[in-house]
């Protein structure tokens, strides 16, 4: 059986990438789940589906 060509290929060396800086998470301004959900715009599924069909 012939020897595969990738066995004789030189190995690629790469430098280790610098770690990414993680931004600080924004602090929550709401005190409860009801307060947090009340400020968000309700999701209109009919509108979403009509945009998907377009």
C-alpha atoms as a printed R data frame, in Angstrom:
   type eleno elety resid chain resno       x      y      z
1  ATOM     1    CA   UNK     A     1   0.000  0.000  0.000
2  ATOM     2    CA   UNK     A     2   1.489  3.399 -0.939
3  ATOM     3    CA   UNK     A     3   2.406  5.841  1.792
4  ATOM     4    CA   UNK     A     4   0.021  8.869  1.986
5  ATOM     5    CA   UNK     A     5   1.479 12.174  0.800
6  ATOM     6    CA   UNK     A     6   0.381 14.063  3.929
7  ATOM     7    CA   UNK     A     7   2.815 12.042  6.042
8  ATOM     8    CA   UNK     A     8   5.832 13.675  4.364
9  ATOM     9    CA   UNK     A     9   4.329 17.203  4.267
10 ATOM    10    CA   UNK     A    10   5.910 19.802  6.573
11 ATOM    11    CA   UNK     A    11   3.919 20.695  9.677
12 ATOM    12    CA   UNK     A    12   2.464 24.218  9.739
13 ATOM    13    CA   UNK     A    13   3.390 26.253 12.806
14 ATOM    14    CA   UNK     A    14   1.078 29.038 13.932
15 ATOM    15    CA   UNK     A    15   1.502 31.600 16.667
16 ATOM    16    CA   UNK     A    16  -0.974 31.421 19.482
17 ATOM    17    CA   UNK     A    17  -3.571 34.225 19.103
18 ATOM    18    CA   UNK     A    18  -3.972 36.874 21.763
19 ATOM    19    CA   UNK     A    19  -7.020 36.357 23.988
20 ATOM    20    CA   UNK     A    20  -9.963 38.637 23.210
21 ATOM    21    CA   UNK     A    21 -10.952 41.285 25.683
22 ATOM    22    CA   UNK     A    22 -14.402 40.539 27.053
23 ATOM    23    CA   UNK     A    23 -16.510 43.682 27.482
24 ATOM    24    CA   UNK     A    24 -18.098 44.235 30.859
25 ATOM    25    CA   UNK     A    25 -21.711 43.110 31.026
26 ATOM    26    CA   UNK     A    26 -24.200 45.963 31.323
27 ATOM    27    CA   UNK     A    27 -25.850 46.282 34.702
28 ATOM    28    CA   UNK     A    28 -29.550 45.502 34.846
29 ATOM    29    CA   UNK     A    29 -31.779 48.466 35.608
30 ATOM    30    CA   UNK     A    30 -34.924 46.484 36.374
31 ATOM    31    CA   UNK     A    31 -35.670 44.964 39.746
32 ATOM    32    CA   UNK     A    32 -38.021 42.174 38.648
33 ATOM    33    CA   UNK     A    33 -38.830 40.012 35.649
34 ATOM    34    CA   UNK     A    34 -42.188 41.764 35.164
35 ATOM    35    CA   UNK     A    35 -40.481 45.149 35.054
36 ATOM    36    CA   UNK     A    36 -37.914 43.916 32.547
37 ATOM    37    CA   UNK     A    37 -40.502 42.344 30.257
38 ATOM    38    CA   UNK     A    38 -42.756 45.411 30.370
39 ATOM    39    CA   UNK     A    39 -40.129 47.662 28.803
40 ATOM    40    CA   UNK     A    40 -39.513 45.386 25.827
41 ATOM    41    CA   UNK     A    41 -41.567 45.707 22.656
42 ATOM    42    CA   UNK     A    42 -43.967 42.761 22.277
43 ATOM    43    CA   UNK     A    43 -43.183 40.416 19.389
44 ATOM    44    CA   UNK     A    44 -45.770 40.495 16.596
45 ATOM    45    CA   UNK     A    45 -45.557 37.030 15.012
46 ATOM    46    CA   UNK     A    46 -47.734 37.994 12.039
47 ATOM    47    CA   UNK     A    47 -45.337 40.809 11.214
48 ATOM    48    CA   UNK     A    48 -42.342 38.488 11.534
49 ATOM    49    CA   UNK     A    49 -43.911 35.862  9.265
50 ATOM    50    CA   UNK     A    50 -44.911 38.430  6.644
51 ATOM    51    CA   UNK     A    51 -41.322 39.700  6.520
52 ATOM    52    CA   UNK     A    52 -40.028 36.139  6.190
53 ATOM    53    CA   UNK     A    53 -42.385 35.450  3.251
54 ATOM    54    CA   UNK     A    54 -41.369 38.624  1.406
